[in-house]
């Protein structure tokens, strides 16, 4: 009965650096539109930027039963059994993932196990996630699978700016 715990939801941390990068890309694109009064282009750029920000603020990691679910707001993006997780380690890998920050956790899975990911079933070696409460997230995973190797440091170093995560 230990595995029948309540659902825990962890939201994704949002990176100041990532938002700055998005603005650095979008602002130079909008200047010519403003200059030449291309209103339709401004609407498209504004809508695109709002969609991206809306998506980034909606990442959730849900631990329910013996499963880990990835969601963007209410849309399920993937799920995996916690019993198949091998390790949880720190990563700064910039590869596209359901994480709104570059300070991430790499969740490694056993080889050959098939996981539900978005609308397909595929063999995924690891997931990159960025929960705000990392230690609590790792402890919750470990409560379901005590064999998970966890290596997360809380050191402040070059990847921290004024105590903000990149």
ROVO-239461 format. One record per atom (N, C-alpha, C): residue in one letter; x, y, z. Coordinates in steps of 0.05 Angstrom, whole numbers, padded with zeros to 5 digits, always signed. Example, Ala and Ser with C-alpha at 12.3 -4.5 7.8 and 13.67 -1.06 7.14 Angstrom:
2
a+00264-00114+00156;a+00246-00090+00156;a+00264-00066+00156;s+00257-00045+00142;s+00273-00021+00143;s+00258+00001+00157;
END
This chain:
166
x+00016-00024+00000;x+00000+00000+00000;x+00017+00025+00000;x+00043+00022+00003;x+00061+00046+00003;x+00060+00061-00023;x+00056+00047-00045;x+00057+00060-00072;x+00031+00074-00079;x+00010+00072-00062;x-00015+00084-00067;x-00016+00112-00054;x+00003+00129-00061;x+00004+00156-00050;x-00012+00175-00067;x-00018+00198-00055;x-00033+00219-00070;x-00016+00230-00093;x-00030+00243-00111;x-00017+00255-00134;x-00001+00280-00126;x+00024+00281-00135;x+00041+00305-00130;x+00047+00319-00156;x+00044+00345-00157;x+00049+00361-00181;x+00072+00379-00176;x+00091+00380-00195;x+00115+00397-00193;x+00115+00414-00219;x+00115+00440-00216;x+00116+00457-00239;x+00145+00461-00248;x+00149+00470-00272;x+00175+00474-00283;x+00186+00501-00275;x+00212+00502-00269;x+00225+00528-00264;x+00227+00542-00291;x+00225+00569-00290;x+00227+00585-00314;x+00253+00601-00314;x+00268+00598-00335;x+00294+00610-00337;x+00293+00639-00347;x+00307+00656-00333;x+00309+00684-00341;x+00325+00685-00367;x+00346+00669-00370;x+00363+00668-00394;x+00346+00660-00418;x+00330+00640-00415;x+00313+00630-00437;x+00293+00651-00446;x+00280+00664-00427;x+00261+00686-00434;x+00276+00709-00448;x+00300+00715-00438;x+00316+00736-00451;x+00324+00729-00479;x+00330+00704-00484;x+00336+00695-00511;x+00312+00698-00530;x+00289+00690-00520;x+00264+00693-00536;x+00259+00722-00543;x+00262+00740-00524;x+00258+00768-00530;x+00280+00779-00549;x+00304+00769-00546;x+00326+00778-00564;x+00321+00769-00593;x+00306+00748-00596;x+00299+00738-00623;x+00275+00754-00634;x+00255+00758-00617;x+00230+00770-00627;x+00231+00800-00630;x+00245+00814-00613;x+00245+00843-00615;x+00258+00853-00641;x+00281+00843-00650;x+00292+00852-00676;x+00274+00846-00699;x+00258+00825-00697;x+00240+00818-00719;x+00216+00837-00720;x+00208+00849-00697;x+00185+00866-00697;x+00191+00895-00705;x+00216+00903-00702;x+00224+00931-00708;x+00217+00939-00737;x+00225+00923-00757;x+00217+00930-00785;x+00187+00931-00789;x+00172+00913-00775;x+00143+00913-00778;x+00131+00939-00767;x+00142+00948-00745;x+00132+00973-00733;x+00139+00997-00751;x+00163+00996-00762;x+00173+01018-00779;x+00156+01021-00804;x+00149+00998-00816;x+00133+00999-00842;x+00104+00993-00837;x+00095+00994-00812;x+00067+00991-00805;x+00054+00965-00816;x+00068+00943-00813;x+00057+00917-00821;x+00042+00905-00797;x+00018+00913-00794;x+00002+00905-00771;x-00004+00875-00769;x-00009+00863-00792;x-00014+00834-00792;x+00010+00818-00781;x+00034+00827-00789;x+00058+00814-00780;x+00062+00817-00750;x+00055+00841-00740;x+00056+00845-00711;x+00037+00827-00695;x+00013+00823-00706;x-00006+00805-00694;x+00005+00776-00693;x+00016+00768-00716;x+00027+00741-00717;x+00050+00737-00698;x+00069+00757-00698;x+00092+00755-00679;x+00083+00755-00650;x+00064+00773-00644;x+00053+00775-00616;x+00039+00749-00608;x+00023+00738-00626;x+00009+00713-00620;x+00029+00690-00616;x+00049+00689-00632;x+00070+00668-00630;x+00085+00671-00603;x+00092+00695-00596;x+00107+00699-00571;x+00089+00692-00547;x+00064+00700-00548;x+00045+00693-00526;x+00041+00663-00524;x+00040+00649-00547;x+00037+00620-00546;x+00062+00607-00534;x+00085+00616-00541;x+00110+00605-00530;x+00111+00610-00500;x+00106+00634-00491;x+00106+00640-00462;x+00085+00624-00448;x+00061+00621-00459;x+00040+00605-00448;x+00048+00576-00445;x+00062+00566-00465;x+00072+00538-00464;x+00093+00535-00443;x+00112+00553-00441;x+00134+00551-00422;x+00124+00552-00393;x+00103+00567-00388;x+00093+00569-00361;x+00075+00546-00353;x+00069+00529-00372;x+00050+00507-00367;x+00062+00480-00362;x+00089+00477-00362;x+00101+00451-00359;x+00096+00441-00330;x+00086+00416-00328;x+00081+00404-00302;x+00092+00375-00302;x+00102+00366-00280;x+00111+00339-00276;x+00094+00327-00254;x+00078+00306-00260;x+00059+00295-00241;x+00068+00267-00234;x+00070+00262-00208;x+00076+00235-00198;x+00050+00225-00186;x+00040+00204-00198;x+00015+00193-00189;x+00016+00162-00190;x+00011+00149-00168;x+00014+00120-00168;x+00043+00113-00171;x+00049+00097-00190;x+00077+00089-00196;x+00086+00100-00223;x+00073+00123-00231;x+00079+00134-00257;x+00087+00163-00255;x+00104+00172-00274;x+00112+00200-00277;x+00100+00210-00303;x+00084+00231-00301;x+00071+00242-00325;x+00083+00270-00331;x+00087+00276-00357;x+00095+00302-00366;x+00070+00315-00378;x+00064+00340-00370;x+00041+00354-00381;x+00048+00383-00388;x+00034+00393-00408;x+00034+00422-00413;x+00006+00431-00409;x+00001+00445-00387;x-00025+00453-00377;x-00041+00427-00373;x-00061+00421-00389;x-00077+00397-00386;x-00071+00376-00407;x-00052+00381-00425;x-00046+00363-00447;x-00024+00344-00438;x-00030+00318-00438;x-00009+00298-00431;x+00013+00296-00453;x+00038+00298-00444;x+00060+00297-00463;x+00076+00271-00462;x+00071+00255-00441;x+00086+00230-00438;x+00083+00219-00410;x+00089+00193-00408;x+00088+00180-00382;x+00107+00157-00381;x+00116+00150-00357;x+00135+00128-00354;x+00132+00116-00326;x+00138+00091-00323;x+00138+00078-00297;x+00162+00087-00281;x+00158+00094-00256;x+00180+00103-00239;x+00199+00080-00234;x+00188+00056-00234;x+00205+00032-00229;x+00226+00027-00250;x+00223+00040-00274;x+00243+00037-00296;x+00264+00059-00296;x+00263+00077-00276;x+00283+00099-00275;x+00309+00088-00262;x+00331+00094-00275;x+00357+00086-00264;x+00370+00108-00248;x+00370+00133-00258;x+00383+00154-00244;x+00370+00181-00250;x+00376+00200-00232;x+00368+00228-00235;x+00392+00245-00229;x+00402+00259-00250;x+00427+00275-00247;x+00423+00303-00258;x+00441+00321-00249;x+00441+00349-00259;x+00450+00349-00288;x+00437+00367-00304;x+00444+00370-00332;x+00439+00399-00340;x+00456+00410-00358;x+00452+00436-00370;x+00450+00433-00400;x+00441+00410-00409;x+00438+00403-00437;x+00416+00421-00450;x+00422+00436-00471;x+00403+00454-00483;x+00384+00440-00503;x+00384+00414-00506;x+00367+00400-00525;x+00338+00406-00518;x+00321+00407-00538;x+00292+00412-00534;x+00280+00391-00515;x+00266+00401-00496;x+00254+00382-00476;x+00231+00397-00462;x+00215+00382-00446;x+00193+00394-00431;x+00204+00408-00406;x+00221+00428-00410;x+00234+00442-00388;x+00237+00471-00396;x+00228+00490-00379;x+00229+00518-00385;x+00254+00531-00373;x+00274+00515-00367;x+00299+00526-00356;x+00322+00509-00368;x+00346+00521-00367;x+00369+00506-00376;x+00382+00491-00353;x+00374+00496-00328;x+00383+00480-00305;x+00363+00458-00303;x+00372+00434-00310;x+00353+00411-00313;x+00362+00387-00298;x+00344+00368-00296;x+00351+00342-00285;x+00348+00322-00308;x+00367+00305-00311;x+00366+00284-00332;x+00357+00258-00318;x+00333+00249-00326;x+00322+00224-00316;x+00329+00202-00336;x+00345+00183-00328;x+00353+00161-00345;x+00337+00136-00340;x+00329+00122-00361;x+00312+00099-00359;x+00327+00074-00367;x+00317+00051-00360;x+00328+00025-00368;x+00327+00023-00398;x+00346+00009-00410;x+00346+00006-00439;x+00325-00014-00447;x+00314-00009-00471;x+00295-00028-00483;x+00266-00025-00473;x+00261-00007-00454;x+00234-00003-00444;x+00221+00019-00461;x+00196+00014-00469;x+00181+00033-00486;x+00164+00051-00469;x+00165+00077-00474;x+00150+00096-00459;x+00131+00111-00477;x+00109+00120-00465;x+00090+00137-00479;x+00102+00165-00480;x+00104+00176-00504;x+00115+00203-00507;x+00099+00217-00528;x+00084+00238-00520;x+00067+00253-00537;x+00046+00235-00549;x+00045+00232-00575;x+00024+00215-00587;x+00035+00188-00597;x+00059+00182-00590;x+00071+00157-00600;x+00083+00141-00578;x+00089+00116-00583;x+00104+00099-00565;x+00132+00097-00576;x+00152+00103-00560;x+00179+00101-00570;x+00198+00095-00548;x+00222+00086-00555;x+00243+00080-00536;x+00258+00106-00531;x+00256+00118-00507;x+00269+00143-00501;x+00289+00137-00479;x+00315+00143-00483;x+00335+00136-00463;x+00334+00154-00438;x+00326+00179-00442;x+00324+00197-00419;x+00305+00220-00424;x+00297+00233-00402;x+00281+00257-00403;x+00296+00280-00390;x+00294+00304-00400;x+00305+00327-00387;x+00281+00343-00376;x+00281+00347-00349;x+00260+00362-00336;x+00272+00383-00318;x+00257+00403-00310;x+00267+00424-00292;x+00247+00432-00271;x+00242+00414-00252;x+00223+00421-00230;x+00234+00442-00212;x+00217+00458-00201;x+00225+00480-00183;x+00237+00468-00157;x+00223+00449-00145;x+00231+00436-00120;x+00245+00410-00127;x+00271+00412-00136;x+00285+00389-00146;x+00289+00367-00125;x+00298+00375-00101;x+00303+00355-00080;x+00278+00340-00073;x+00256+00354-00070;x+00231+00341-00063;x+00221+00323-00086;x+00226+00332-00111;x+00219+00316-00134;x+00235+00290-00134;x+00261+00292-00129;x+00278+00268-00129;x+00271+00249-00106;x+00265+00261-00082;x+00257+00244-00059;x+00231+00230-00065;x+00213+00243-00078;x+00187+00231-00084;x+00191+00207-00104;x+00208+00211-00124;x+00214+00189-00142;x+00227+00166-00127;x+00246+00173-00109;x+00260+00152-00094;x+00242+00137-00074;x+00221+00150-00066;x+00202+00136-00048;x+00187+00114-00062;x+00184+00116-00089;x+00172+00095-00104;x+00192+00074-00114;x+00217+00083-00119;x+00238+00065-00128;x+00264+00072-00113;x+00269+00057-00091;x+00293+00063-00075;x+00320+00058-00089;x+00319+00045-00112;x+00344+00038-00127;x+00353+00061-00145;x+00339+00083-00147;x+00346+00105-00164;x+00371+00119-00152;x+00391+00123-00170;x+00416+00137-00163;x+00410+00167-00167;x+00413+00183-00146;x+00408+00211-00148;x+00433+00227-00143;x+00440+00245-00162;x+00464+00262-00160;x+00456+00291-00167;x+00447+00306-00147;x+00438+00333-00151;x+00453+00350-00130;x+00469+00369-00140;x+00483+00387-00121;x+00468+00413-00118;x+00469+00425-00094;x+00457+00450-00090;x+00477+00473-00089;x+00501+00468-00099;x+00522+00488-00098;x+00515+00512-00115;x+00523+00535-00106;x+00521+00559-00122;x+00547+00563-00137;x+00545+00568-00162;x+00570+00571-00178;x+00566+00589-00202;x+00581+00583-00223;x+00580+00600-00247;x+00553+00599-00261;x+00537+00579-00256;x+00511+00577-00269;x+00489+00591-00254;x+00496+00607-00234;x+00476+00622-00219;x+00481+00652-00222;x+00461+00668-00227;x+00464+00697-00229;x+00445+00709-00209;x+00457+00723-00189;x+00441+00735-00168;x+00420+00716-00156;x+00429+00691-00153;x+00412+00670-00142;x+00389+00662-00161;x+00390+00671-00187;x+00370+00663-00207;x+00381+00640-00223;x+00364+00622-00230;x+00372+00599-00246;x+00373+00607-00275;x+00392+00596-00290;x+00394+00602-00319;x+00376+00583-00334;
END
